[in-house]
Amino acid sequence: MAGIAIALDLLRKNPSSYTAHSSGFLSAAAAASAAAASVAAGTPYAYKALFGNFRIPVVECDAGAAWSDDYASSFRTASEKFFQNDVLKYSTKEYKLELKPLFSAFEIRTLAMTTLRSFLMYYLPLLEPRTNLDEDDDDFLQEAHEEQHVDYVVPLKKSVKQICRETTIVTTRRILERIAVHHVTQRMAWKLLKDVPKSATRKAGRRIPTHVFFFSVSKTTFRGHILGVAASWIVQVGIEIYRFFNRLVNSKVEGDEVDPAEQVKLLGKKLSATTIKCSASLVFASVGAGIGAVLFRPSAGQWIGCAIGDLAGPVIVSSCIEKVFHFEI
């Protein structure tokens, strides 16, 4: 500061002329007054507007002050030590990004779980008992002994397609994660790749209010789930575009007349339906994760709520649109 610098300079030049009383040119009170004036002059205008006129109380003292020549250097050294310790105490937050392998969908455990889930999805309906309600029919016993033909080829094809679809979605998400790491800020990439159940557990340990915890978990789930929904949307859009061109090519080969304009309109409806379903899945998964984390354990509740919302969201939105607008998606 300017006042302190002037006082130190004058005291250094004439150290013997300033005794215990006010016979010198510049006393300790004058130096303190100059320092106060310098601090007041350097105060921002906004600070004055908020807190009023800045005044430093000055206490006058006639006691002699012996100033050493290396006072300024010792003051500078103390300041450097203080700020160095402060920097070490308040260091910047580090964002550790842990990317999963690009082909993690083809690992043995992941691929086995995907295969089991796909086969159960399409083969469990075949195991349901088939009952004949017409018990008064004379041919009931004869029909009961007849072997019913069950086609196992169609569920097998659907299961294989589902396996390919899920592995493609997971691989597409890994690609989107790498794109996010290289093209967005490190802080945003860390939020997109964050382990949401662990984050919900950490938030629960902060003892924040319930509504704040709900919105915080929902927001974190929205960010962490958006890459998976985007990957699903990209894969489904690719499938619809492939089917569109496949229908056009097959119609030309087989000689069937297909209106291209009608096919384009149908493609637009399919893409709109896919976008609505993916958006509903993202929103309902976020809300469900917040509700689950509040009602149950934060980690397990977040995962269960996210899974339920992800599955129920598209169904609920499709039913509402069909009933209100009479439009099937």
C-alpha positions as CSV (number, residue, x, y, z in Angstrom):
1,M,0.0,0.0,0.0
2,A,1.2,3.5,-0.8
3,G,0.9,4.9,2.8
4,I,2.9,2.1,4.4
5,A,5.6,2.3,1.6
6,I,6.1,6.1,2.2
7,A,6.3,5.7,6.0
8,L,8.8,2.8,5.7
9,D,11.0,4.8,3.2
10,L,11.2,7.8,5.5
11,L,11.9,5.8,8.6
12,R,14.7,3.9,6.8
13,K,16.4,7.1,5.7
14,N,16.4,8.9,9.2
15,P,16.1,6.2,11.9
16,S,17.7,8.4,14.6
17,S,15.6,11.4,14.3
18,Y,12.4,9.7,15.4
19,T,12.4,9.4,19.2
20,A,9.8,8.4,21.8
21,H,7.9,11.7,21.5
22,S,6.3,13.8,18.7
23,S,9.4,15.9,17.9
24,G,10.0,14.1,14.5
25,F,8.6,14.9,11.1
26,L,6.5,11.8,10.8
27,S,5.2,10.1,14.0
28,A,3.7,6.7,14.3
29,A,0.2,8.2,14.3
30,A,0.9,9.9,11.0
31,A,2.1,6.7,9.5
32,A,-1.0,4.9,10.7
33,S,-3.2,7.6,9.3
34,A,-1.5,7.4,6.0
35,A,-2.0,3.7,5.9
36,A,-5.7,4.0,6.7
37,A,-6.1,6.6,4.0
38,S,-4.4,4.3,1.5
39,V,-6.7,1.4,2.4
40,A,-9.8,3.5,2.2
41,A,-8.7,4.8,-1.2
42,G,-8.2,1.3,-2.5
43,T,-11.6,0.1,-1.4
44,P,-13.9,-0.7,-4.4
45,Y,-16.9,1.5,-5.0
46,A,-19.3,-1.4,-4.8
47,Y,-18.1,-2.2,-1.3
48,K,-18.8,1.3,-0.2
49,A,-22.3,1.2,-1.6
50,L,-23.1,-2.0,0.2
51,F,-21.3,-1.4,3.5
52,G,-21.1,2.4,3.8
53,N,-18.1,4.6,4.1
54,F,-15.0,2.6,4.9
55,R,-13.3,4.0,8.0
56,I,-10.4,2.4,9.9
57,P,-10.2,3.4,13.6
58,V,-6.7,4.7,14.3
59,V,-5.2,4.6,17.8
60,E,-2.4,7.1,18.5
61,C,0.5,6.0,20.6
62,D,3.6,8.0,21.7
63,A,5.7,5.0,22.3
64,G,8.8,4.8,20.3
65,A,9.0,2.4,17.5
66,A,12.2,1.0,16.4
67,W,12.1,-0.1,12.8
68,S,14.7,-2.5,11.5
69,D,16.1,-2.2,7.9
70,D,14.9,-5.7,7.0
71,Y,11.3,-5.2,8.3
72,A,9.9,-5.1,4.7
73,S,11.7,-8.3,3.7
74,S,10.5,-10.2,6.8
75,F,6.9,-8.9,6.1
76,R,7.2,-10.2,2.6
77,T,8.5,-13.6,3.7
78,A,5.6,-14.0,6.2
79,S,3.1,-13.1,3.5
80,E,4.5,-15.7,1.1
81,K,4.4,-18.4,3.8
82,F,0.8,-17.5,4.6
83,F,-0.5,-17.5,1.0
84,Q,1.5,-20.7,0.3
85,N,-0.2,-22.5,3.1
86,D,-3.5,-21.1,2.1
87,V,-3.1,-22.5,-1.5
88,L,-2.2,-25.9,-0.1
89,K,-5.3,-25.8,2.1
90,Y,-7.7,-24.6,-0.6
91,S,-6.4,-26.5,-3.6
92,T,-8.5,-26.8,-6.8
93,K,-10.8,-29.8,-7.2
94,E,-9.5,-32.6,-9.4
95,Y,-11.8,-34.5,-11.6
96,K,-10.7,-38.1,-12.1
97,L,-12.2,-39.6,-15.3
98,E,-12.3,-43.4,-15.5
99,L,-13.3,-44.6,-18.9
100,K,-14.5,-48.2,-19.3
101,P,-13.1,-50.3,-22.1
102,L,-14.5,-49.6,-25.6
103,F,-15.6,-53.2,-26.1
104,S,-16.8,-53.8,-22.6
105,A,-20.1,-55.1,-23.9
106,F,-18.2,-58.2,-25.3
107,E,-16.7,-59.1,-21.9
108,I,-17.7,-62.6,-20.8
109,R,-19.8,-61.5,-17.8
110,T,-21.6,-58.7,-19.6
111,L,-22.2,-60.7,-22.7
112,A,-23.5,-63.7,-20.6
113,M,-25.9,-61.4,-18.7
114,T,-27.2,-59.9,-22.0
115,T,-27.7,-63.3,-23.6
116,L,-29.5,-64.7,-20.6
117,R,-31.8,-61.6,-20.4
118,S,-32.6,-61.7,-24.1
119,F,-33.4,-65.4,-24.1
120,L,-35.6,-65.1,-21.0
121,M,-37.5,-62.2,-22.6
122,Y,-38.6,-64.2,-25.6
123,Y,-38.7,-67.8,-24.3
124,L,-40.5,-67.3,-21.0
125,P,-43.9,-66.6,-22.8
126,L,-43.6,-70.0,-24.4
127,L,-43.5,-71.7,-21.0
128,E,-46.9,-70.3,-20.0
129,P,-49.5,-73.1,-19.6
130,R,-52.0,-73.3,-22.4
131,T,-55.5,-74.1,-21.0
132,N,-58.6,-74.9,-23.0
133,L,-61.5,-73.1,-21.5
134,D,-64.1,-75.0,-23.5
135,E,-64.4,-78.0,-21.2
136,D,-67.9,-79.0,-22.5
137,D,-66.5,-79.7,-25.9
138,D,-66.6,-83.4,-26.8
139,D,-63.2,-83.2,-28.4
140,F,-61.6,-81.7,-25.3
141,L,-59.8,-84.9,-24.2
142,Q,-58.6,-85.5,-27.8
143,E,-57.3,-82.0,-28.2
144,A,-55.5,-82.2,-24.8
145,H,-53.5,-85.2,-26.0
146,E,-52.6,-83.6,-29.3
147,E,-49.2,-82.2,-29.4
148,Q,-49.2,-78.5,-29.9
149,H,-46.6,-77.2,-32.3
150,V,-44.4,-74.5,-30.8
151,D,-42.1,-72.5,-33.1
152,Y,-38.7,-72.0,-31.4
153,V,-37.0,-70.4,-34.4
154,V,-38.8,-67.1,-34.2
155,P,-37.9,-66.4,-30.5
156,L,-34.3,-67.5,-31.3
157,K,-34.0,-64.9,-34.1
158,K,-35.6,-62.2,-31.9
159,S,-33.1,-63.1,-29.0
160,V,-30.1,-62.8,-31.3
161,K,-31.4,-59.5,-32.6
162,Q,-31.9,-58.2,-29.1
163,I,-28.3,-59.3,-28.1
164,C,-26.9,-57.5,-31.1
165,R,-29.0,-54.4,-30.3
166,E,-27.9,-54.2,-26.7
167,T,-24.2,-54.7,-27.4
168,T,-24.4,-52.1,-30.1
169,I,-26.0,-49.6,-27.7
170,V,-23.3,-50.2,-25.0
171,T,-20.5,-49.8,-27.6
172,T,-22.1,-46.6,-28.9
173,R,-22.2,-45.3,-25.4
174,R,-18.5,-46.0,-24.9
175,I,-17.8,-44.0,-28.1
176,L,-20.0,-41.1,-26.9
177,E,-18.1,-41.1,-23.6
178,R,-14.8,-40.7,-25.4
179,I,-16.2,-38.0,-27.6
180,A,-17.4,-36.2,-24.4
181,V,-14.0,-36.4,-22.8
182,H,-12.2,-34.9,-25.8
183,H,-14.8,-32.2,-26.7
184,V,-16.3,-30.9,-23.5
185,T,-14.8,-29.5,-20.3
186,Q,-13.3,-31.8,-17.8
187,R,-15.9,-30.9,-15.2
188,M,-18.8,-31.6,-17.5
189,A,-17.2,-34.9,-18.7
190,W,-16.8,-35.9,-15.1
191,K,-20.5,-35.3,-14.5
192,L,-21.5,-37.3,-17.5
193,L,-19.4,-40.2,-16.5
194,K,-20.1,-40.1,-12.8
195,D,-21.1,-43.2,-10.9
196,V,-24.6,-42.0,-9.9
197,P,-25.4,-44.6,-7.1
198,K,-22.1,-43.7,-5.3
199,S,-22.9,-40.0,-5.8
200,A,-26.4,-40.5,-4.2
201,T,-24.7,-42.1,-1.2
202,R,-22.3,-39.2,-0.8
203,K,-25.2,-36.7,-1.1
204,A,-27.1,-38.6,1.6
205,G,-24.2,-38.2,4.0
206,R,-24.4,-34.4,3.8
207,R,-27.7,-34.3,5.8
208,I,-29.3,-31.9,3.3
209,P,-33.1,-31.4,3.3
210,T,-35.3,-34.0,1.6
211,H,-36.5,-31.9,-1.3
212,V,-32.9,-30.7,-2.0
213,F,-31.7,-34.3,-1.9
214,F,-34.5,-35.4,-4.3
215,F,-33.7,-32.7,-6.9
216,S,-29.9,-33.2,-6.5
217,V,-30.2,-37.0,-7.2
218,S,-32.6,-36.4,-10.1
219,K,-30.3,-33.9,-11.7
220,T,-27.3,-36.1,-11.3
221,T,-29.2,-39.1,-12.7
222,F,-30.3,-37.0,-15.7
223,R,-26.7,-36.1,-16.5
224,G,-25.4,-39.6,-15.9
225,H,-28.2,-41.3,-17.9
226,I,-28.2,-39.0,-20.9
227,L,-25.3,-40.7,-22.8
228,G,-27.1,-44.1,-22.5
229,V,-30.4,-42.7,-23.8
230,A,-28.5,-40.9,-26.6
231,A,-26.8,-44.2,-27.6
232,S,-30.2,-46.0,-27.6
233,W,-31.7,-43.2,-29.7
234,I,-28.9,-43.4,-32.3
235,V,-29.1,-47.2,-32.6
236,Q,-32.9,-47.1,-33.0
237,V,-32.8,-44.3,-35.6
238,G,-30.2,-46.3,-37.5
239,I,-32.4,-49.4,-37.4
240,E,-35.4,-47.4,-38.7
241,I,-33.4,-45.8,-41.5
242,Y,-32.1,-49.3,-42.5
243,R,-35.7,-50.7,-42.6
244,F,-36.7,-47.7,-44.8
245,F,-34.1,-48.3,-47.4
246,N,-34.6,-52.1,-47.2
247,R,-38.3,-51.7,-48.0
248,L,-37.6,-49.5,-51.0
249,V,-35.0,-51.9,-52.4
250,N,-37.1,-55.0,-51.8
251,S,-40.1,-53.3,-53.5
252,K,-38.0,-52.7,-56.6
253,V,-36.7,-56.2,-56.7
254,E,-40.0,-57.9,-56.1
255,G,-41.9,-55.6,-58.3
256,D,-44.3,-54.3,-55.7
257,E,-45.4,-50.7,-55.9
258,V,-44.5,-48.7,-52.9
259,D,-45.1,-45.0,-52.6
260,P,-41.8,-43.3,-51.6
261,A,-43.6,-40.3,-50.2
262,E,-45.7,-42.6,-48.0
263,Q,-42.5,-44.4,-46.8
264,V,-40.9,-41.1,-45.9
265,K,-43.9,-40.1,-43.9
266,L,-43.9,-43.4,-42.1
267,L,-40.1,-42.9,-41.4
268,G,-40.9,-39.5,-39.9
269,K,-43.5,-41.0,-37.6
270,K,-41.1,-43.7,-36.5
271,L,-38.3,-41.2,-35.7
272,S,-40.7,-38.9,-33.8
273,A,-42.0,-41.9,-31.8
274,T,-38.4,-42.9,-31.0
275,T,-37.5,-39.4,-29.9
276,I,-40.6,-39.1,-27.7
277,K,-39.9,-42.5,-26.1
278,C,-36.2,-41.8,-25.4
279,S,-37.1,-38.4,-23.9
280,A,-39.7,-40.0,-21.7
281,S,-37.3,-42.6,-20.6
282,L,-34.7,-40.0,-19.6
283,V,-37.2,-37.8,-17.6
284,F,-39.0,-40.7,-15.9
285,A,-35.7,-42.4,-15.0
286,S,-34.4,-39.2,-13.4
287,V,-37.6,-38.7,-11.4
288,G,-37.8,-42.3,-10.4
289,A,-34.1,-42.3,-9.2
290,G,-34.9,-39.3,-7.0
291,I,-38.0,-41.0,-5.5
292,G,-36.2,-44.3,-5.0
293,A,-33.2,-42.6,-3.3
294,V,-35.6,-40.8,-0.9
295,L,-37.8,-43.8,0.0
296,F,-35.1,-46.5,0.1
297,R,-31.3,-46.7,0.6
298,P,-29.7,-44.0,-1.6
299,S,-27.5,-46.3,-3.7
300,A,-30.0,-49.2,-4.3
301,G,-33.0,-46.9,-4.3
302,Q,-31.5,-44.7,-7.0
303,W,-30.7,-47.8,-9.2
304,I,-34.2,-49.3,-8.7
305,G,-36.0,-46.1,-9.4
306,C,-33.9,-45.4,-12.5
307,A,-34.6,-48.8,-13.9
308,I,-38.4,-48.6,-13.2
309,G,-38.6,-45.1,-14.7
310,D,-36.6,-46.1,-17.7
311,L,-39.1,-49.0,-18.5
312,A,-42.3,-47.3,-17.4
313,G,-41.7,-43.9,-19.0
314,P,-42.2,-44.8,-22.7
315,V,-45.2,-46.9,-21.9
316,I,-46.9,-44.2,-19.9
317,V,-46.2,-41.5,-22.4
318,S,-47.3,-43.7,-25.3
319,S,-50.6,-44.5,-23.6
320,C,-51.3,-40.8,-22.8
321,I,-50.6,-39.7,-26.3
322,E,-52.7,-42.4,-27.8
323,K,-55.7,-41.5,-25.5
324,V,-55.5,-37.8,-25.8
325,F,-54.3,-37.2,-29.4
326,H,-55.5,-40.6,-30.8
327,F,-52.1,-41.1,-32.3
328,E,-50.3,-44.4,-31.9
329,I,-46.5,-44.2,-31.4
